[in-house]
Amino acid sequence: MKANRFNRGAKASRQRGISFIGLVFVAVVLACVGVVVAQVIPTLIEYQAIQKAANKAKEGTTVPEVRAIFDRAQAIDDFKSVSGKDLEIRKEGEKVVVSYAYEREIPLFGPAYLVLKYKGEAR
């Protein structure tokens, strides 16, 4: 007689997978990560807008002109983290270099915060 491949003892020992508690734990972790990522993405978009404004501002020749160009771009893209007065402007040879740095805090829970430090430079 052939051996029964589907006997109960063998089937129970070969079962694999995730338990319900494991599934709930994984879902909670993924939800928490998703919430944090959803709060970080707008700061990245803002950083790109600031970098774009700094690239426009480097076309100016004097410090007040660079700040004015940056402030106009800030008004168009509507970001608040950096303004024209926060820029560090210097010349390297004939090129104007515009640099900036700022921090963003994202509250997580209770006293816990995620601090993002951004800095950039337009040459």
N, C-alpha and C positions, 0 to 999 in steps of 0.2 A: 504494500500500500504506500501511496505517496505521502510525504510529510505535509501537513497542513501549513501553508505559508502564513496564514492569517490567524494563527492561534493567539489568544488574548495576552498571554504573558509576553510574547515577543513584541506584540504591537505596542504595549504600554512602555516597554523599555526603549523603543526606537522613536518615540514621539519627541518632536523638537518644536520650539517656538517660544513665544513670549507669553507670560501670564497676564492676566487682566491688570494686576497691580503694576507689573512692569510696563504695560502699555499706558496706564494712567501716568506713571512717573515720566516716561518719555514724552508724553503729550504736554505735561506741565512744563518740563524743561524747554521744549520747543516753543511753547507759548511765551515763556519769559524771554527767551532769546528774540523772538519775533517782536515783542513790545519794545525791547531795547533798540533793535535794528530800525524799527519804525520811527524812533525818536532821533536816531543818529543821521538818517538819510537827509532830513532838511538842513542839518548843519553842513553836510557835504555839499549840498546844492548852494548854500550860502557861500561856502568857501570858494566854489567855482565862480560865483558872481563877483566876489571880491578880487579874485585873481584876474578876471576879465577887466574889471575896472582899473586895476593896477597896470595892466598891459596898455590900456588906453591912456592912462595918466603919464606914462613914461615918455609920451610924445611931446610933452611940454618942455620948455627950455628953462624956465625959472621955477623956484620953489612955489610961489603963490599960484602960478599957472598950473603946475602939476596938481596941487591941492584942489584947485577949482575944477579941473577936468575930472578928478576922482569924485568930488562931491556931486557933480552933475550925473556921473554914472551911478553913484549911490542912490540918488533920487529916482533914477529910472528903474534900477533893479530892486530897490526897496529892501536894503539890508541895513542893520543897525549896529553890528558888532564893531565895525571899523569906520572911522570918518577920515576926512582929509587931514585933520590935525594929529591923528594917530600914526601917520605915515612917517617912515624914516627915508629921507630923500638925500641921495649923494650922487656925485659924478665920478665915473671911472673913465678917464680919458675924455672922449667926446660923448659917451653914453650916460644917460640919466638912469640911475638904479633906484627903484621904488621898492621898499621892503616894509613888511608889517608882521605883527604877531598878536594873537589874542587867544582867550580861553572861553570855552562854553561849558557850563555845568548842566547836566541832565539829572534831575532828581529821580532816584530809583525807588526807594522805600525808606521810611523813617529818616535816620541821619545819613543814609548812604547816597552818594552822588557819583555819577560818572563824569570825570573831567576830561574834556578834549582840548588839547593845545594845538592850535593851528599857527603856522607861520609860512610866509611865502615871500617871493621876490620876483620882480619883473625887471629884466635887463633890456 
